[in-house]
């Protein structure tokens, strides 16, 4: 709790001049007794003289002081068990209250002001700015912040996560915005930079080392728990929160980044330069620009690249969304290469599909041509399956279909019509009707149908009752065996014989 100077002076006057007790001062001024005690202790005022009551812990205080001198950070819970083993019968809370003044106070650490030469150093970090909902997906809103240590020029760009590829994209955008690269970049121990660390022994992320080699800068992770070593970027993130992001409205991540770019080029560069208030940050940066390393001729390939297995449906699953591929590439492993704007799907070196990037969840992004090709393929496959079934039931239909194709007739329609006749009249009748139609020189499904109708009328048979079978090919291709019904005839004859015998009797 912050205490103003007037209240602090009143506490010291009442304690020293009026000799009020700590509790009395706290009650009268409406403060906590620990706050009053802290102010008195910080002022170095000696405690009021008086007789102190004896305590159960008094015989153990020499042991406690000696132990805390050797182990200043020893927890009170462990120290309590140590003195209980030596005969202490008091409570742990009482022990905590008694040993708090006995702990050695850490010596305040002094820090050197770290000044950087022009173009020598930049500091990098992520800032978390809440969450963003895109359709059915929720993403963390992460701000990539890089600040030049000499001029304090800030680069700011927002991403929908802090993944490695966005981390590299942030660097590339910053280098290209400044048209140069600092010689050293300082980080805390991000997994994108440091995979493992034991003291000064650091195992860097191999991909990040390739990136640093491409742009010729030296990555420097700061020491563990030494955030002061990259205080410039920490203050820059706080400045972004207070001066840019607070109470700001935006329609999309692109709109937010456009506003961030404008803020970096205006308000952020117009603030006074900390080393000389006579000039602004923008002027200091223009002086520093010539000291930056030149950009390489080519960009580092920071696109996200993953391998995906295409299942029996022609879609590649990437970041929770499905992107269509040609149906000829099902049951294969393909490569997805993604930028923030586009998703490309590659087979070897060939790009087989391009789609706009979606940050939604469970969305299906389709190329209409992929779906149309699949529909045509499935329709052709259904025709082939129908032909196979027709030829198996009526082999002579092959001549009719061939003649239909030669005349340019609708082959698929003819197959479908003959299959319906097959289901209605049976294979034997269909074969006879096809032979008759071909003999008359009329290779058409209607000729076959008329022949079937005429044959039934000649036998004085009623019209057939069509059976509506489902479209499932497994049902339509079931073969039904015709069993011998002679047993039923013999049974009927035996029954008639028994009836005649009963009548004679």
Rosetta blueprint (number, residue, H / E / L):
1 X L
2 X L
3 X L
4 X L
5 X H
6 X H
7 X H
8 X H
9 X H
10 X H
11 X H
12 X H
13 X H
14 X H
15 X H
16 X H
17 X L
18 X L
19 X L
20 X L
21 X L
22 X H
23 X H
24 X H
25 X H
26 X H
27 X H
28 X H
29 X H
30 X L
31 X L
32 X L
33 X H
34 X H
35 X H
36 X H
37 X H
38 X H
39 X H
40 X H
41 X H
42 X H
43 X L
44 X L
45 X L
46 X L
47 X L
48 X L
49 X L
50 X L
51 X L
52 X L
53 X L
54 X L
55 X L
56 X L
57 X L
58 X H
59 X H
60 X H
61 X H
62 X H
63 X H
64 X H
65 X H
66 X H
67 X H
68 X H
69 X H
70 X H
71 X L
72 X L
73 X L
74 X L
75 X L
76 X H
77 X H
78 X H
79 X H
80 X H
81 X H
82 X H
83 X H
84 X H
85 X L
86 X L
87 X L
88 X L
89 X L
90 X L
91 X L
92 X H
93 X H
94 X H
95 X H
96 X H
97 X H
98 X H
99 X H
100 X H
101 X H
102 X H
103 X L
104 X L
105 X L
106 X L
107 X L
108 X L
109 X L
110 X L
111 X L
112 X L
113 X L
114 X L
115 X L
116 X L
117 X L
118 X L
119 X L
120 X L
121 X E
122 X E
123 X E
124 X E
125 X E
126 X E
127 X E
128 X E
129 X E
130 X E
131 X E
132 X E
133 X E
134 X E
135 X L
136 X L
137 X E
138 X E
139 X E
140 X E
141 X E
142 X E
143 X E
144 X E
145 X E
146 X E
147 X E
148 X E
149 X L
150 X L
151 X L
152 X L
153 X L
154 X E
155 X E
156 X E
157 X E
158 X E
159 X E
160 X L
161 X L
162 X L
163 X L
164 X H
165 X H
166 X H
167 X H
168 X H
169 X H
170 X H
171 X H
172 X H
173 X H
174 X H
175 X H
176 X H
177 X H
178 X H
179 X L
180 X L
181 X E
182 X L
183 X L
184 X E
185 X E
186 X E
187 X E
188 X L
189 X L
190 X L
191 X L
192 X L
193 X L
194 X E
195 X E
196 X E
197 X E
198 X E
199 X L
200 X L
201 X E
202 X E
203 X E
204 X E
205 X L
206 X H
207 X H
208 X H
209 X H
210 X H
211 X H
212 X H
213 X H
214 X H
215 X H
216 X L
217 X L
218 X E
219 X E
220 X E
221 X E
222 X L
223 X L
224 X L
225 X L
226 X L
227 X H
228 X H
229 X H
230 X H
231 X H
232 X H
233 X H
234 X H
235 X H
236 X H
237 X H
238 X H
239 X H
240 X H
241 X H
242 X H
243 X H
244 X H
245 X H
246 X L
247 X L
248 X L
249 X L
250 X L
251 X L
252 X L
253 X H
254 X H
255 X H
256 X H
257 X H
258 X H
259 X H
260 X H
261 X H
262 X H
263 X H
264 X H
265 X H
266 X L
267 X H
268 X H
269 X H
270 X H
271 X L
272 X E
273 X E
274 X L
275 X L
276 X E
277 X E
278 X E
279 X E
280 X E
281 X H
282 X H
283 X H
284 X H
285 X H
286 X H
287 X H
288 X H
289 X H
290 X H
291 X H
292 X L
293 X E
294 X L
295 X L
296 X L
297 X L
298 X L
299 X L
300 X L
301 X L
302 X L
303 X L
304 X E
305 X E
306 X E
307 X E
308 X E
309 X E
310 X L
311 X L
312 X L
313 X L
314 X L
315 X E
316 X E
317 X E
318 X E
319 X L
320 X L
321 X E
322 X E
323 X E
324 X E
325 X L
326 X L
327 X H
328 X H
329 X H
330 X L
331 X L
332 X L
333 X E
334 X E
335 X E
336 X E
337 X E
338 X E
339 X L
340 X L
341 X L
342 X E
343 X E
344 X E
345 X E
346 X E
347 X E
348 X L
349 X L
350 X E
351 X E
352 X E
353 X E
354 X E
355 X E
356 X E
357 X L
358 X L
359 X L
360 X L
361 X L
362 X L
363 X L
364 X E
365 X E
366 X L
367 X L
368 X H
369 X H
370 X H
371 X H
372 X H
373 X H
374 X H
375 X H
376 X H
377 X H
378 X H
379 X H
380 X H
381 X H
382 X H
383 X H
384 X H
385 X H
386 X H
387 X H
388 X H
389 X H
390 X H
391 X H
392 X H
393 X H
394 X L
395 X L
396 X L
397 X H
398 X H
399 X H
400 X H
401 X H
402 X H
403 X H
404 X H
405 X H
406 X H
407 X L
408 X L
409 X L
410 X L
411 X H
412 X H
413 X H
414 X H
415 X H
416 X H
417 X H
418 X H
419 X H
420 X H
421 X H
422 X H
423 X H
424 X H
425 X H
426 X L
427 X H
428 X H
429 X H
430 X H
431 X H
432 X H
433 X H
434 X H
435 X H
436 X H
437 X H
438 X H
439 X H
440 X L
441 X L
442 X L
443 X L
444 X L
445 X H
446 X H
447 X H
448 X H
449 X H
450 X H
451 X H
452 X H
453 X H
454 X H
455 X H
456 X H
457 X H
458 X H
459 X L
460 X L
461 X L
462 X L
463 X L
464 X L
465 X L
466 X L
467 X L
468 X L
469 X L
470 X L
471 X L
472 X L
473 X H
474 X H
475 X H
476 X H
477 X L
478 X L
479 X L
480 X L
481 X L
482 X L
483 X L
484 X L
485 X L
486 X H
487 X H
488 X H
489 X H
490 X H
491 X H
492 X H
493 X H
494 X H
495 X H
496 X H
497 X H
498 X H
499 X H
500 X H
501 X H
502 X H
503 X H
504 X H
505 X L
